[in-house]
Amino acid sequence: MDDHRAVSENMTTTDETAAHDTVEAAMRVQLAKAFGGVRGIIEAAVPTIVFTAMWIVTSDLKTSLIVSISAAVLLLAVRLLQRSTPQFVINSLIGIGIGAFFASRTGDARDVYLPGILYNAGYSAAMLLSIVTRWPVVGFLIGSVTGDPTGWRTDPAVVRLCSRLTWMLMIPCVVRVAVQLPVYLIGGNDAVAELGILKIVMGWPLQVAALAAMVWLLARGRTPIRPAALP
């Protein structure tokens, strides 16, 4: 039984690898899955858009939080009814939930956006560390295709490619922190709407721009992919 399962898993990995004969082709597919497509991008932005709009209209923290969380729950319900993956809706629901916790504890509406700023700062630091140590995080997308999580590190060309892609993924996070953190620190209640608008404008548009740059880089090369050796 275990032998049969092992053979099936190896066949699946081999089939996936065969479908992508270059590192670049595999990366394009994996990146598309990670970003969630147009629907995933919209779902991630809806809670912030709703919260910001409600704050501008009502200037009431509790009402803005309730309506934005309700919007995320509604999106989740639609996903569940359609039996499609709720991953990106859940991510947005968790995000607005953490922001709501921060803001409700302090009573400061600005704190809805603080977790996102901290997340981008932490993510930037982690990606920079991965590049410096030559373990670029994007490389693990290759490992998910080949079935060997770390085998890609034996190829210097792949490590260089993954380092460049990780830089491209990191830049939007750095830009968000550089712009949003001063607004958060300097502004008072007047900064709430501004932070919301900045989060929307610097959310999926920057992410799509980063994806486009990554796809452009991937389109230029044809690095052979090396599947994991079968036992």
C-alpha positions, 0 to 999 in steps of 0.5 A, spaced: 500 500 500 505 504 502 509 502 495 503 504 491 502 511 494 509 512 493 509 510 486 503 515 485 506 521 488 512 520 484 508 519 478 504 526 480 511 530 481 514 527 474 507 529 470 507 536 473 515 537 472 514 534 465 508 539 464 514 545 465 520 543 462 524 550 464 524 553 471 521 559 468 515 556 465 514 553 472 515 559 476 509 563 471 504 557 473 506 557 481 506 565 481 499 565 478 496 560 483 500 564 489 496 571 486 490 568 486 488 571 479 483 577 478 478 575 483 483 573 489 486 580 488 479 584 488 477 579 494 483 581 498 482 589 497 474 589 498 474 589 506 479 595 506 475 599 501 469 598 505 472 600 511 475 606 508 469 608 505 464 607 511 469 611 515 469 617 510 462 617 511 460 615 518 467 617 522 465 611 526 470 606 528 465 600 530 460 601 524 466 601 519 469 595 522 462 591 522 461 593 515 467 591 513 468 584 516 461 583 514 463 584 507 469 579 508 464 574 511 459 575 505 465 574 500 467 567 504 460 565 504 459 566 496 466 562 495 463 556 500 456 556 496 460 555 489 465 550 492 471 554 490 477 555 494 476 560 500 484 561 501 484 569 499 477 571 502 480 567 508 486 571 508 482 578 507 478 576 513 484 574 517 487 581 515 481 585 517 480 581 523 487 583 526 486 590 524 479 590 528 482 587 534 488 592 534 483 598 533 478 596 538 483 595 543 486 602 542 480 606 540 484 609 534 482 607 527 489 608 524 491 602 528 486 598 523 492 599 518 498 598 523 498 590 522 499 591 514 504 595 515 508 591 520 507 585 516 510 588 510 516 590 514 517 583 517 516 580 510 521 585 507 526 583 512 525 576 511 526 576 504 532 580 504 535 575 509 533 569 504 537 573 499 543 575 503 543 567 505 542 565 498 536 561 500 531 566 496 524 564 498 521 564 491 526 558 490 521 554 494 516 555 489 521 551 484 521 545 490 514 545 490 514 543 482 520 538 482 518 535 489 525 536 492 524 543 496 532 544 496 534 541 490 534 548 486 540 550 490 545 546 487 544 550 481 547 557 481 543 559 475 537 558 479 539 561 485 540 567 481 534 567 478 530 566 484 534 572 488 532 577 482 525 574 483 525 575 490 527 582 490 522 584 485 517 581 490 520 585 496 520 592 493 512 593 493 513 591 501 518 596 502 515 601 498 508 600 502 512 601 509 516 607 506 510 611 504 505 608 509 509 608 516 510 616 516 503 617 515 501 613 520 506 616 525 505 623 523 497 623 522 491 623 527 484 621 525 485 625 519 490 620 517 485 614 517 482 615 510 489 617 507 492 610 510 486 607 507 486 610 500 494 608 500 493 601 502 488 600 496 492 604 491 499 600 494 496 594 494 494 590 488 496 595 483 503 594 486 503 587 486 500 586 479 506 591 477 511 586 481 508 580 478 508 583 471 516 585 472 517 577 474 513 575 468 517 579 464 524 576 467 521 569 466 519 570 459 527 572 457 530 565 460 529 558 459 533 554 465 532 547 464 528 544 470 531 538 474 526 534 477 527 530 484 531 523 483 526 517 483 528 512 489 
